[in-house]
């Protein structure tokens, strides 16, 4: 018997929310910081602030939408 693939509402909403205009801008800031850090041999910069800002945006969006998916 093959198990049915289960729908993961959190992952679905994370993908949807990550594509929102406000979150995309924060993702671009994070990617730019990450590229800057990776282009240097020695740096103290770690881009944690940019990452946390992006994740906060996505999580805020997901938290507003998630309960509509519960049965």
PDB file of N, CA, C, O and CB in Angstrom:
ATOM      1  N   UNK A   1       0.824  -1.173   0.000  1.00  0.00           N
ATOM      2  CA  UNK A   1       0.000   0.000   0.000  1.00  0.00           C
ATOM      3  C   UNK A   1       0.875   1.246   0.000  1.00  0.00           C
ATOM      4  O   UNK A   1       1.795   1.376   0.806  1.00  0.00           O
ATOM      5  CB  UNK A   1      -0.941  -0.007   1.196  1.00  0.00           C
ATOM      6  N   UNK A   2       0.582   2.127  -0.886  1.00  0.00           N
ATOM      7  CA  UNK A   2       1.372   3.347  -0.986  1.00  0.00           C
ATOM      8  C   UNK A   2       0.686   4.462  -0.194  1.00  0.00           C
ATOM      9  O   UNK A   2      -0.515   4.696  -0.337  1.00  0.00           O
ATOM     10  CB  UNK A   2       1.564   3.762  -2.473  1.00  0.00           C
ATOM     11  N   UNK A   3       1.461   5.134   0.632  1.00  0.00           N
ATOM     12  CA  UNK A   3       0.906   6.223   1.440  1.00  0.00           C
ATOM     13  C   UNK A   3       0.645   7.442   0.559  1.00  0.00           C
ATOM     14  O   UNK A   3       1.417   7.752  -0.348  1.00  0.00           O
ATOM     15  CB  UNK A   3       1.865   6.590   2.603  1.00  0.00           C
ATOM     16  N   UNK A   4      -0.457   8.121   0.848  1.00  0.00           N
ATOM     17  CA  UNK A   4      -0.772   9.342   0.111  1.00  0.00           C
ATOM     18  C   UNK A   4       0.174  10.453   0.546  1.00  0.00           C
ATOM     19  O   UNK A   4       0.553  10.547   1.713  1.00  0.00           O
ATOM     20  CB  UNK A   4      -2.249   9.761   0.335  1.00  0.00           C
ATOM     21  N   UNK A   5       0.538  11.272  -0.395  1.00  0.00           N
ATOM     22  CA  UNK A   5       1.357  12.430  -0.059  1.00  0.00           C
ATOM     23  C   UNK A   5       0.484  13.413   0.711  1.00  0.00           C
ATOM     24  O   UNK A   5      -0.617  13.756   0.280  1.00  0.00           O
ATOM     25  CB  UNK A   5       1.967  13.095  -1.343  1.00  0.00           C
ATOM     26  N   UNK A   6       0.985  13.855   1.842  1.00  0.00           N
ATOM     27  CA  UNK A   6       0.209  14.768   2.667  1.00  0.00           C
ATOM     28  C   UNK A   6       0.520  16.210   2.295  1.00  0.00           C
ATOM     29  O   UNK A   6       1.656  16.562   1.979  1.00  0.00           O
ATOM     30  CB  UNK A   6       0.493  14.526   4.154  1.00  0.00           C
ATOM     31  N   UNK A   7      -0.504  17.020   2.339  1.00  0.00           N
ATOM     32  CA  UNK A   7      -0.368  18.441   2.059  1.00  0.00           C
ATOM     33  C   UNK A   7       0.193  19.123   3.300  1.00  0.00           C
ATOM     34  O   UNK A   7      -0.352  18.976   4.394  1.00  0.00           O
ATOM     35  CB  UNK A   7      -1.734  19.070   1.639  1.00  0.00           C
ATOM     36  N   UNK A   8       1.277  19.866   3.132  1.00  0.00           N
ATOM     37  CA  UNK A   8       1.880  20.586   4.242  1.00  0.00           C
ATOM     38  C   UNK A   8       1.526  22.065   4.111  1.00  0.00           C
ATOM     39  O   UNK A   8       2.112  22.786   3.303  1.00  0.00           O
ATOM     40  CB  UNK A   8       3.427  20.378   4.275  1.00  0.00           C
ATOM     41  N   UNK A   9       0.568  22.503   4.907  1.00  0.00           N
ATOM     42  CA  UNK A   9       0.077  23.881   4.819  1.00  0.00           C
ATOM     43  C   UNK A   9       1.150  24.897   5.186  1.00  0.00           C
ATOM     44  O   UNK A   9       1.180  25.992   4.624  1.00  0.00           O
ATOM     45  CB  UNK A   9      -1.129  24.063   5.722  1.00  0.00           C
ATOM     46  N   UNK A  10       2.032  24.551   6.123  1.00  0.00           N
ATOM     47  CA  UNK A  10       3.084  25.489   6.526  1.00  0.00           C
ATOM     48  C   UNK A  10       4.043  25.732   5.368  1.00  0.00           C
ATOM     49  O   UNK A  10       4.336  26.880   5.032  1.00  0.00           O
ATOM     50  CB  UNK A  10       3.854  24.956   7.757  1.00  0.00           C
ATOM     51  N   UNK A  11       4.532  24.655   4.757  1.00  0.00           N
ATOM     52  CA  UNK A  11       5.463  24.808   3.634  1.00  0.00           C
ATOM     53  C   UNK A  11       4.805  25.523   2.460  1.00  0.00           C
ATOM     54  O   UNK A  11       5.432  26.359   1.810  1.00  0.00           O
ATOM     55  CB  UNK A  11       5.984  23.439   3.185  1.00  0.00           C
ATOM     56  N   UNK A  12       3.553  25.201   2.189  1.00  0.00           N
ATOM     57  CA  UNK A  12       2.830  25.858   1.105  1.00  0.00           C
ATOM     58  C   UNK A  12       2.745  27.361   1.363  1.00  0.00           C
ATOM     59  O   UNK A  12       3.021  28.163   0.471  1.00  0.00           O
ATOM     60  CB  UNK A  12       1.418  25.257   0.952  1.00  0.00           C
ATOM     61  N   UNK A  13       2.367  27.735   2.568  1.00  0.00           N
ATOM     62  CA  UNK A  13       2.226  29.151   2.904  1.00  0.00           C
ATOM     63  C   UNK A  13       3.566  29.862   2.969  1.00  0.00           C
ATOM     64  O   UNK A  13       3.650  31.045   2.638  1.00  0.00           O
ATOM     65  CB  UNK A  13       1.507  29.304   4.223  1.00  0.00           C
ATOM     66  N   UNK A  14       4.613  29.168   3.388  1.00  0.00           N
ATOM     67  CA  UNK A  14       5.942  29.787   3.389  1.00  0.00           C
ATOM     68  C   UNK A  14       6.354  30.142   1.970  1.00  0.00           C
ATOM     69  O   UNK A  14       6.914  31.212   1.730  1.00  0.00           O
ATOM     70  CB  UNK A  14       6.986  28.848   4.032  1.00  0.00           C
ATOM     71  N   UNK A  15       6.082  29.256   1.040  1.00  0.00           N
ATOM     72  CA  UNK A  15       6.421  29.529  -0.360  1.00  0.00           C
ATOM     73  C   UNK A  15       5.582  30.683  -0.900  1.00  0.00           C
ATOM     74  O   UNK A  15       6.099  31.560  -1.592  1.00  0.00           O
ATOM     75  CB  UNK A  15       6.212  28.270  -1.224  1.00  0.00           C
ATOM     76  N   UNK A  16       4.298  30.681  -0.586  1.00  0.00           N
ATOM     77  CA  UNK A  16       3.411  31.751  -1.046  1.00  0.00           C
ATOM     78  C   UNK A  16       3.803  33.097  -0.431  1.00  0.00           C
ATOM     79  O   UNK A  16       3.877  34.108  -1.130  1.00  0.00           O
ATOM     80  CB  UNK A  16       1.951  31.418  -0.699  1.00  0.00           C
ATOM     81  N   UNK A  17       4.050  33.102   0.858  1.00  0.00           N
ATOM     82  CA  UNK A  17       4.373  34.351   1.550  1.00  0.00           C
ATOM     83  C   UNK A  17       5.760  34.860   1.172  1.00  0.00           C
ATOM     84  O   UNK A  17       5.982  36.069   1.112  1.00  0.00           O
ATOM     85  CB  UNK A  17       4.286  34.154   3.063  1.00  0.00           C
ATOM     86  N   UNK A  18       6.683  33.957   0.919  1.00  0.00           N
ATOM     87  CA  UNK A  18       8.020  34.365   0.503  1.00  0.00           C
ATOM     88  C   UNK A  18       8.010  35.087  -0.827  1.00  0.00           C
ATOM     89  O   UNK A  18       8.946  35.821  -1.145  1.00  0.00           O
ATOM     90  CB  UNK A  18       8.927  33.168   0.420  1.00  0.00           C
ATOM     91  N   UNK A  19       6.962  34.886  -1.607  1.00  0.00           N
ATOM     92  CA  UNK A  19       6.838  35.529  -2.905  1.00  0.00           C
ATOM     93  C   UNK A  19       6.133  36.874  -2.863  1.00  0.00           C
ATOM     94  O   UNK A  19       5.981  37.526  -3.896  1.00  0.00           O
ATOM     95  CB  UNK A  19       6.115  34.631  -3.832  1.00  0.00           C
ATOM     96  N   UNK A  20       5.700  37.297  -1.678  1.00  0.00           N
ATOM     97  CA  UNK A  20       5.046  38.600  -1.564  1.00  0.00           C
ATOM     98  C   UNK A  20       6.063  39.716  -1.743  1.00  0.00           C
ATOM     99  O   UNK A  20       7.241  39.569  -1.417  1.00  0.00           O
ATOM    100  CB  UNK A  20       4.333  38.736  -0.205  1.00  0.00           C
ATOM    101  N   UNK A  21       5.586  40.823  -2.262  1.00  0.00           N
ATOM    102  CA  UNK A  21       6.463  41.951  -2.591  1.00  0.00           C
ATOM    103  C   UNK A  21       7.298  42.405  -1.388  1.00  0.00           C
ATOM    104  O   UNK A  21       8.502  42.626  -1.516  1.00  0.00           O
ATOM    105  CB  UNK A  21       5.633  43.121  -3.112  1.00  0.00           C
ATOM    106  N   UNK A  22       6.665  42.541  -0.233  1.00  0.00           N
ATOM    107  CA  UNK A  22       7.389  43.021   0.950  1.00  0.00           C
ATOM    108  C   UNK A  22       8.466  42.033   1.393  1.00  0.00           C
ATOM    109  O   UNK A  22       9.553  42.440   1.802  1.00  0.00           O
ATOM    110  CB  UNK A  22       6.413  43.274   2.101  1.00  0.00           C
ATOM    111  N   UNK A  23       8.169  40.745   1.315  1.00  0.00           N
ATOM    112  CA  UNK A  23       9.149  39.735   1.711  1.00  0.00           C
ATOM    113  C   UNK A  23      10.237  39.567   0.651  1.00  0.00           C
ATOM    114  O   UNK A  23      11.387  39.280   0.982  1.00  0.00           O
ATOM    115  CB  UNK A  23       8.455  38.395   1.965  1.00  0.00           C
ATOM    116  N   UNK A  24       9.879  39.743  -0.612  1.00  0.00           N
ATOM    117  CA  UNK A  24      10.878  39.633  -1.679  1.00  0.00           C
ATOM    118  C   UNK A  24      11.967  40.686  -1.530  1.00  0.00           C
ATOM    119  O   UNK A  24      13.138  40.410  -1.787  1.00  0.00           O
ATOM    120  CB  UNK A  24      10.210  39.766  -3.049  1.00  0.00           C
ATOM    121  N   UNK A  25      11.590  41.887  -1.116  1.00  0.00           N
ATOM    122  CA  UNK A  25      12.577  42.950  -0.919  1.00  0.00           C
ATOM    123  C   UNK A  25      13.560  42.565   0.183  1.00  0.00           C
ATOM    124  O   UNK A  25      14.759  42.817   0.064  1.00  0.00           O
ATOM    125  CB  UNK A  25      11.879  44.283  -0.571  1.00  0.00           C
ATOM    126  N   UNK A  26      13.057  41.959   1.246  1.00  0.00           N
ATOM    127  CA  UNK A  26      13.928  41.531   2.340  1.00  0.00           C
ATOM    128  C   UNK A  26      14.794  40.348   1.925  1.00  0.00           C
ATOM    129  O   UNK A  26      15.944  40.235   2.350  1.00  0.00           O
ATOM    130  CB  UNK A  26      13.097  41.164   3.571  1.00  0.00           C
ATOM    131  N   UNK A  27      14.241  39.468   1.093  1.00  0.00           N
ATOM    132  CA  UNK A  27      15.030  38.346   0.588  1.00  0.00           C
ATOM    133  C   UNK A  27      16.176  38.851  -0.284  1.00  0.00           C
ATOM    134  O   UNK A  27      17.285  38.321  -0.219  1.00  0.00           O
ATOM    135  CB  UNK A  27      14.139  37.372  -0.208  1.00  0.00           C
ATOM    136  N   UNK A  28      15.918  39.854  -1.086  1.00  0.00           N
ATOM    137  CA  UNK A  28      16.967  40.432  -1.934  1.00  0.00           C
ATOM    138  C   UNK A  28      18.073  41.059  -1.090  1.00  0.00           C
ATOM    139  O   UNK A  28      19.252  40.938  -1.420  1.00  0.00           O
ATOM    140  CB  UNK A  28      16.371  41.483  -2.882  1.00  0.00           C
ATOM    141  N   UNK A  29      17.692  41.732   0.004  1.00  0.00           N
ATOM    142  CA  UNK A  29      18.694  42.305   0.914  1.00  0.00           C
ATOM    143  C   UNK A  29      19.563  41.199   1.506  1.00  0.00           C
ATOM    144  O   UNK A  29      20.783  41.332   1.596  1.00  0.00           O
ATOM    145  CB  UNK A  29      18.010  43.114   2.046  1.00  0.00           C
ATOM    146  N   UNK A  30      18.914  40.101   1.909  1.00  0.00           N
ATOM    147  CA  UNK A  30      19.657  38.974   2.477  1.00  0.00           C
ATOM    148  C   UNK A  30      20.603  38.363   1.442  1.00  0.00           C
ATOM    149  O   UNK A  30      21.761  38.083   1.752  1.00  0.00           O
ATOM    150  CB  UNK A  30      18.686  37.904   3.002  1.00  0.00           C
ATOM    151  N   UNK A  31      20.121  38.158   0.228  1.00  0.00           N
ATOM    152  CA  UNK A  31      20.961  37.578  -0.824  1.00  0.00           C
ATOM    153  C   UNK A  31      22.136  38.485  -1.158  1.00  0.00           C
ATOM    154  O   UNK A  31      23.247  38.006  -1.381  1.00  0.00           O
ATOM    155  CB  UNK A  31      20.133  37.316  -2.083  1.00  0.00           C
ATOM    156  N   UNK A  32      21.898  39.796  -1.194  1.00  0.00           N
ATOM    157  CA  UNK A  32      22.980  40.742  -1.471  1.00  0.00           C
ATOM    158  C   UNK A  32      24.031  40.684  -0.371  1.00  0.00           C
ATOM    159  O   UNK A  32      25.230  40.703  -0.650  1.00  0.00           O
ATOM    160  CB  UNK A  32      22.430  42.174  -1.608  1.00  0.00           C
ATOM    161  N   UNK A  33      23.588  40.614   0.860  1.00  0.00           N
ATOM    162  CA  UNK A  33      24.515  40.503   1.987  1.00  0.00           C
ATOM    163  C   UNK A  33      25.293  39.193   1.908  1.00  0.00           C
ATOM    164  O   UNK A  33      26.508  39.172   2.107  1.00  0.00           O
ATOM    165  CB  UNK A  33      23.755  40.595   3.327  1.00  0.00           C
ATOM    166  N   UNK A  34      24.597  38.114   1.621  1.00  0.00           N
ATOM    167  CA  UNK A  34      25.236  36.805   1.523  1.00  0.00           C
ATOM    168  C   UNK A  34      26.284  36.786   0.409  1.00  0.00           C
ATOM    169  O   UNK A  34      27.374  36.243   0.587  1.00  0.00           O
ATOM    170  CB  UNK A  34      24.183  35.716   1.277  1.00  0.00           C
ATOM    171  N   UNK A  35      25.957  37.372  -0.724  1.00  0.00           N
ATOM    172  CA  UNK A  35      26.917  37.457  -1.832  1.00  0.00           C
ATOM    173  C   UNK A  35      28.128  38.290  -1.437  1.00  0.00           C
ATOM    174  O   UNK A  35      29.262  37.953  -1.777  1.00  0.00           O
ATOM    175  CB  UNK A  35      26.250  38.057  -3.080  1.00  0.00           C
ATOM    176  N   UNK A  36      27.882  39.379  -0.718  1.00  0.00           N
ATOM    177  CA  UNK A  36      28.966  40.246  -0.265  1.00  0.00           C
ATOM    178  C   UNK A  36      29.897  39.491   0.688  1.00  0.00           C
ATOM    179  O   UNK A  36      31.119  39.585   0.574  1.00  0.00           O
ATOM    180  CB  UNK A  36      28.398  41.503   0.424  1.00  0.00           C
ATOM    181  N   UNK A  37      29.319  38.752   1.616  1.00  0.00           N
ATOM    182  CA  UNK A  37      30.111  37.983   2.582  1.00  0.00           C
ATOM    183  C   UNK A  37      30.901  36.885   1.872  1.00  0.00           C
ATOM    184  O   UNK A  37      32.077  36.674   2.167  1.00  0.00           O
ATOM    185  CB  UNK A  37      29.198  37.367   3.667  1.00  0.00           C
ATOM    186  N   UNK A  38      30.259  36.191   0.943  1.00  0.00           N
ATOM    187  CA  UNK A  38      30.936  35.102   0.231  1.00  0.00           C
ATOM    188  C   UNK A  38      32.039  35.595  -0.696  1.00  0.00           C
ATOM    189  O   UNK A  38      32.924  34.823  -1.066  1.00  0.00           O
ATOM    190  CB  UNK A  38      29.932  34.308  -0.568  1.00  0.00           C
ATOM    191  N   UNK A  39      31.998  36.857  -1.074  1.00  0.00           N
ATOM    192  CA  UNK A  39      33.027  37.386  -1.969  1.00  0.00           C
ATOM    193  C   UNK A  39      34.286  37.816  -1.216  1.00  0.00           C
ATOM    194  O   UNK A  39      35.299  38.131  -1.840  1.00  0.00           O
ATOM    195  CB  UNK A  39      32.474  38.563  -2.754  1.00  0.00           C
ATOM    196  N   UNK A  40      34.235  37.831   0.083  1.00  0.00           N
ATOM    197  CA  UNK A  40      35.381  38.244   0.903  1.00  0.00           C
ATOM    198  C   UNK A  40      36.021  37.040   1.570  1.00  0.00           C
ATOM    199  O   UNK A  40      35.362  36.046   1.875  1.00  0.00           O
ATOM    200  CB  UNK A  40      34.951  39.271   1.966  1.00  0.00           C
ATOM    201  N   UNK A  41      37.321  37.157   1.786  1.00  0.00           N
ATOM    202  CA  UNK A  41      38.022  36.066   2.464  1.00  0.00           C
ATOM    203  C   UNK A  41      37.885  36.170   3.971  1.00  0.00           C
ATOM    204  O   UNK A  41      37.704  35.163   4.657  1.00  0.00           O
ATOM    205  CB  UNK A  41      39.493  36.060   2.079  1.00  0.00           C
ATOM    206  N   UNK A  42      37.971  37.385   4.484  1.00  0.00           N
ATOM    207  CA  UNK A  42      37.829  37.589   5.930  1.00  0.00           C
ATOM    208  C   UNK A  42      36.829  38.707   6.162  1.00  0.00           C
ATOM    209  O   UNK A  42      36.998  39.823   5.671  1.00  0.00           O
ATOM    210  CB  UNK A  42      39.204  37.923   6.599  1.00  0.00           C
ATOM    211  N   UNK A  43      35.795  38.395   6.912  1.00  0.00           N
ATOM    212  CA  UNK A  43      34.803  39.410   7.268  1.00  0.00           C
ATOM    213  C   UNK A  43      34.093  38.996   8.551  1.00  0.00           C
ATOM    214  O   UNK A  43      33.932  37.809   8.835  1.00  0.00           O
ATOM    215  CB  UNK A  43      33.779  39.615   6.117  1.00  0.00           C
ATOM    216  N   UNK A  44      33.680  39.977   9.304  1.00  0.00           N
ATOM    217  CA  UNK A  44      32.931  39.711  10.532  1.00  0.00           C
ATOM    218  C   UNK A  44      31.424  39.718  10.270  1.00  0.00           C
ATOM    219  O   UNK A  44      30.635  39.344  11.138  1.00  0.00           O
ATOM    220  CB  UNK A  44      33.285  40.750  11.608  1.00  0.00           C
ATOM    221  N   UNK A  45      31.038  40.141   9.079  1.00  0.00           N
ATOM    222  CA  UNK A  45      29.620  40.230   8.729  1.00  0.00           C
ATOM    223  C   UNK A  45      29.039  38.831   8.527  1.00  0.00           C
ATOM    224  O   UNK A  45      29.652  37.983   7.879  1.00  0.00           O
ATOM    225  CB  UNK A  45      29.425  41.084   7.453  1.00  0.00           C
ATOM    226  N   UNK A  46      27.847  38.598   9.089  1.00  0.00           N
ATOM    227  CA  UNK A  46      27.233  37.270   8.964  1.00  0.00           C
ATOM    228  C   UNK A  46      25.795  37.300   8.450  1.00  0.00           C
ATOM    229  O   UNK A  46      25.192  36.241   8.279  1.00  0.00           O
ATOM    230  CB  UNK A  46      27.261  36.580  10.295  1.00  0.00           C
ATOM    231  N   UNK A  47      25.237  38.463   8.203  1.00  0.00           N
ATOM    232  CA  UNK A  47      23.904  38.630   7.603  1.00  0.00           C
ATOM    233  C   UNK A  47      22.754  38.110   8.460  1.00  0.00           C
ATOM    234  O   UNK A  47      21.667  37.859   7.940  1.00  0.00           O
ATOM    235  CB  UNK A  47      23.867  37.938   6.282  1.00  0.00           C
ATOM    236  N   UNK A  48      22.972  37.946   9.747  1.00  0.00           N
ATOM    237  CA  UNK A  48      21.893  37.422  10.588  1.00  0.00           C
ATOM    238  C   UNK A  48      20.715  38.390  10.665  1.00  0.00           C
ATOM    239  O   UNK A  48      19.564  37.954  10.673  1.00  0.00           O
ATOM    240  CB  UNK A  48      22.414  37.130  11.991  1.00  0.00           C
ATOM    241  N   UNK A  49      20.980  39.681  10.721  1.00  0.00           N
ATOM    242  CA  UNK A  49      19.886  40.654  10.788  1.00  0.00           C
ATOM    243  C   UNK A  49      19.010  40.574   9.542  1.00  0.00           C
ATOM    244  O   UNK A  49      17.783  40.606   9.642  1.00  0.00           O
ATOM    245  CB  UNK A  49      20.442  42.077  10.952  1.00  0.00           C
ATOM    246  N   UNK A  50      19.631  40.470   8.378  1.00  0.00           N
ATOM    247  CA  UNK A  50      18.884  40.378   7.125  1.00  0.00           C
ATOM    248  C   UNK A  50      18.061  39.097   7.063  1.00  0.00           C
ATOM    249  O   UNK A  50      16.917  39.105   6.607  1.00  0.00           O
ATOM    250  CB  UNK A  50      19.838  40.445   5.934  1.00  0.00           C
ATOM    251  N   UNK A  51      18.650  37.998   7.526  1.00  0.00           N
ATOM    252  CA  UNK A  51      17.937  36.721   7.538  1.00  0.00           C
ATOM    253  C   UNK A  51      16.745  36.778   8.483  1.00  0.00           C
ATOM    254  O   UNK A  51      15.648  36.350   8.125  1.00  0.00           O
ATOM    255  CB  UNK A  51      18.881  35.580   7.945  1.00  0.00           C
ATOM    256  N   UNK A  52      16.951  37.301   9.687  1.00  0.00           N
ATOM    257  CA  UNK A  52      15.863  37.378  10.658  1.00  0.00           C
ATOM    258  C   UNK A  52      14.737  38.282  10.169  1.00  0.00           C
ATOM    259  O   UNK A  52      13.564  37.986  10.397  1.00  0.00           O
ATOM    260  CB  UNK A  52      16.387  37.880  11.997  1.00  0.00           C
ATOM    261  N   UNK A  53      15.079  39.378   9.502  1.00  0.00           N
ATOM    262  CA  UNK A  53      14.050  40.267   8.954  1.00  0.00           C
ATOM    263  C   UNK A  53      13.203  39.538   7.913  1.00  0.00           C
ATOM    264  O   UNK A  53      11.978  39.662   7.905  1.00  0.00           O
ATOM    265  CB  UNK A  53      14.696  41.520   8.329  1.00  0.00           C
ATOM    266  N   UNK A  54      13.852  38.787   7.045  1.00  0.00           N
ATOM    267  CA  UNK A  54      13.131  38.028   6.015  1.00  0.00           C
ATOM    268  C   UNK A  54      12.241  36.954   6.649  1.00  0.00           C
ATOM    269  O   UNK A  54      11.069  36.828   6.294  1.00  0.00           O
ATOM    270  CB  UNK A  54      14.127  37.376   5.028  1.00  0.00           C
ATOM    271  N   UNK A  55      12.794  36.189   7.579  1.00  0.00           N
ATOM    272  CA  UNK A  55      12.014  35.131   8.225  1.00  0.00           C
ATOM    273  C   UNK A  55      10.843  35.706   9.019  1.00  0.00           C
ATOM    274  O   UNK A  55       9.769  35.105   9.060  1.00  0.00           O
ATOM    275  CB  UNK A  55      12.910  34.301   9.146  1.00  0.00           C
ATOM    276  N   UNK A  56      11.040  36.852   9.643  1.00  0.00           N
ATOM    277  CA  UNK A  56       9.963  37.513  10.382  1.00  0.00           C
ATOM    278  C   UNK A  56       8.822  37.894   9.433  1.00  0.00           C
ATOM    279  O   UNK A  56       7.649  37.736   9.772  1.00  0.00           O
ATOM    280  CB  UNK A  56      10.497  38.769  11.114  1.00  0.00           C
ATOM    281  N   UNK A  57       9.165  38.386   8.266  1.00  0.00           N
ATOM    282  CA  UNK A  57       8.161  38.753   7.266  1.00  0.00           C
ATOM    283  C   UNK A  57       7.366  37.522   6.825  1.00  0.00           C
ATOM    284  O   UNK A  57       6.136  37.554   6.788  1.00  0.00           O
ATOM    285  CB  UNK A  57       8.833  39.421   6.047  1.00  0.00           C
ATOM    286  N   UNK A  58       8.064  36.453   6.496  1.00  0.00           N
ATOM    287  CA  UNK A  58       7.404  35.225   6.040  1.00  0.00           C
ATOM    288  C   UNK A  58       6.548  34.629   7.156  1.00  0.00           C
ATOM    289  O   UNK A  58       5.399  34.254   6.925  1.00  0.00           O
ATOM    290  CB  UNK A  58       8.448  34.194   5.560  1.00  0.00           C
ATOM    291  N   UNK A  59       7.102  34.542   8.360  1.00  0.00           N
ATOM    292  CA  UNK A  59       6.353  33.956   9.474  1.00  0.00           C
ATOM    293  C   UNK A  59       5.119  34.776   9.830  1.00  0.00           C
ATOM    294  O   UNK A  59       4.081  34.215  10.180  1.00  0.00           O
ATOM    295  CB  UNK A  59       7.249  33.827  10.693  1.00  0.00           C
ATOM    296  N   UNK A  60       5.224  36.092   9.742  1.00  0.00           N
ATOM    297  CA  UNK A  60       4.072  36.952  10.013  1.00  0.00           C
ATOM    298  C   UNK A  60       2.947  36.701   9.030  1.00  0.00           C
ATOM    299  O   UNK A  60       1.777  36.661   9.409  1.00  0.00           O
ATOM    300  CB  UNK A  60       4.478  38.414   9.967  1.00  0.00           C
ATOM    301  N   UNK A  61       3.299  36.534   7.783  1.00  0.00           N
ATOM    302  CA  UNK A  61       2.311  36.244   6.743  1.00  0.00           C
ATOM    303  C   UNK A  61       1.702  34.855   6.951  1.00  0.00           C
ATOM    304  O   UNK A  61       0.485  34.690   6.863  1.00  0.00           O
ATOM    305  CB  UNK A  61       2.955  36.342   5.343  1.00  0.00           C
ATOM    306  N   UNK A  62       2.541  33.865   7.224  1.00  0.00           N
ATOM    307  CA  UNK A  62       2.066  32.491   7.416  1.00  0.00           C
ATOM    308  C   UNK A  62       1.111  32.427   8.605  1.00  0.00           C
ATOM    309  O   UNK A  62       0.079  31.759   8.536  1.00  0.00           O
ATOM    310  CB  UNK A  62       3.257  31.523   7.630  1.00  0.00           C
ATOM    311  N   UNK A  63       1.446  33.112   9.684  1.00  0.00           N
ATOM    312  CA  UNK A  63       0.602  33.040  10.882  1.00  0.00           C
ATOM    313  C   UNK A  63      -0.799  33.589  10.627  1.00  0.00           C
ATOM    314  O   UNK A  63      -1.752  33.155  11.274  1.00  0.00           O
ATOM    315  CB  UNK A  63       1.253  33.807  12.029  1.00  0.00           C
ATOM    316  N   UNK A  64      -0.941  34.522   9.711  1.00  0.00           N
ATOM    317  CA  UNK A  64      -2.255  35.074   9.387  1.00  0.00           C
ATOM    318  C   UNK A  64      -3.079  34.126   8.520  1.00  0.00           C
ATOM    319  O   UNK A  64      -4.309  34.161   8.557  1.00  0.00           O
ATOM    320  CB  UNK A  64      -2.099  36.409   8.679  1.00  0.00           C
ATOM    321  N   UNK A  65      -2.409  33.284   7.745  1.00  0.00           N
ATOM    322  CA  UNK A  65      -3.102  32.442   6.769  1.00  0.00           C
ATOM    323  C   UNK A  65      -3.288  30.995   7.209  1.00  0.00           C
ATOM    324  O   UNK A  65      -4.172  30.306   6.700  1.00  0.00           O
ATOM    325  CB  UNK A  65      -2.356  32.462   5.484  1.00  0.00           C
ATOM    326  N   UNK A  66      -2.481  30.531   8.132  1.00  0.00           N
ATOM    327  CA  UNK A  66      -2.387  29.104   8.424  1.00  0.00           C
ATOM    328  C   UNK A  66      -3.688  28.488   8.927  1.00  0.00           C
ATOM    329  O   UNK A  66      -4.036  27.381   8.515  1.00  0.00           O
ATOM    330  CB  UNK A  66      -1.317  28.877   9.434  1.00  0.00           C
ATOM    331  N   UNK A  67      -4.406  29.166   9.796  1.00  0.00           N
ATOM    332  CA  UNK A  67      -5.583  28.557  10.409  1.00  0.00           C
ATOM    333  C   UNK A  67      -6.716  28.314   9.425  1.00  0.00           C
ATOM    334  O   UNK A  67      -7.611  27.516   9.704  1.00  0.00           O
ATOM    335  CB  UNK A  67      -6.074  29.423  11.524  1.00  0.00           C
ATOM    336  N   UNK A  68      -6.697  28.978   8.292  1.00  0.00           N
ATOM    337  CA  UNK A  68      -7.733  28.718   7.291  1.00  0.00           C
ATOM    338  C   UNK A  68      -7.537  27.352   6.624  1.00  0.00           C
ATOM    339  O   UNK A  68      -8.444  26.855   5.956  1.00  0.00           O
ATOM    340  CB  UNK A  68      -7.732  29.827   6.228  1.00  0.00           C
ATOM    341  N   UNK A  69      -6.362  26.745   6.801  1.00  0.00           N
ATOM    342  CA  UNK A  69      -6.078  25.439   6.209  1.00  0.00           C
ATOM    343  C   UNK A  69      -6.393  24.290   7.162  1.00  0.00           C
ATOM    344  O   UNK A  69      -6.398  23.131   6.746  1.00  0.00           O
ATOM    345  CB  UNK A  69      -4.625  25.368   5.788  1.00  0.00           C
ATOM    346  N   UNK A  70      -6.655  24.590   8.423  1.00  0.00           N
ATOM    347  CA  UNK A  70      -6.930  23.536   9.396  1.00  0.00           C
ATOM    348  C   UNK A  70      -8.367  23.051   9.273  1.00  0.00           C
ATOM    349  O   UNK A  70      -9.276  23.817   8.955  1.00  0.00           O
ATOM    350  CB  UNK A  70      -6.659  24.034  10.821  1.00  0.00           C
ATOM    351  N   UNK A  71      -8.548  21.779   9.529  1.00  0.00           N
ATOM    352  CA  UNK A  71      -9.889  21.180   9.452  1.00  0.00           C
ATOM    353  C   UNK A  71     -10.451  20.976  10.832  1.00  0.00           C
ATOM    354  O   UNK A  71     -11.570  20.484  10.977  1.00  0.00           O
ATOM    355  CB  UNK A  71      -9.855  19.845   8.699  1.00  0.00           C
TER     356      UNK A  71
END
